[in-house]
Amino acid sequence: MNLNILLQRGYSKEQADEVVNWVSDNQKHFDELLSVFLTHQDYRIVQRAAWPLSYAAINQPQLIKKHYKKIIKQLNAPGQPAAVRRNILRIFDQLPEIPEDYHGVLMDSCFQYIADPDETIAAQAYALGILEKLTKLYPEILFELKTIVEVRMPNAAPAFRSRAKKILKKKS
C-alpha cells in the first residue's frame, strides 16, 4: 500500500480504518505513518494521518513507546492544526499509562488547553481526561484543576462538562 496516495484521496472513517488495519501491529508501518504525520508539508495530509495514527497507537500502544518525545514535541509546536493536538491528546488520554518522564510537560500543556476558551472542545475533553488520570499520581494538582473547571463550566460544551463533572466529584 502506498500511504501517501491513500492519504491524498480524502478523509473518511473508512480510509482511517484502512490505514489502521495496514499498520496493525507492524512497527515499520507505524513508523512510516508517524513520519508522514511529523514531516509532511501539506497540513491536510498531516490531518489525514493524525486520525489513524491515534487509533493505531491506542490499539497497539507498544508501537508508540519509542516516539513519545517526538509526539509531545509535535503537540506543543506552534501553528499545528487542531487535528494534530486533538489526536495526540486522544492517544495520551486512552493509553493505559503515561510514562513518568512526560508527566510534567503533558500536565502543563493540558492545563493550557483547558484554560484556553479558543481551544477545540475535543482537545479540551481529552486534556481533562489526561489531567484526571494524572491526579491519581499527583493529587496536589486537583485543586487547580477543579478551579479551572469551575470557571469554565457555565459556558462549556457538553463534552467538557461531562468530563469536568467527574473531576469535580473527586475528593481532594
Secondary structure, DSSP 8 states (H G I E B T S, - for coil): --HHHHHHH---HHHHHHHHHHHTT-HHHHHHHHHHHHH-S-HHHHHHHHHHHHHHHHH-GGGTGGGHHHHHHHHTSTT--HHHHHHHHHHHHHSS---GGGHHHHHHHHHHHHH-TTS-HHHHHHHHHHHHHHHTT-GGGHHHHHHHHHHHGGG--HHHHHHHHHHHHS--
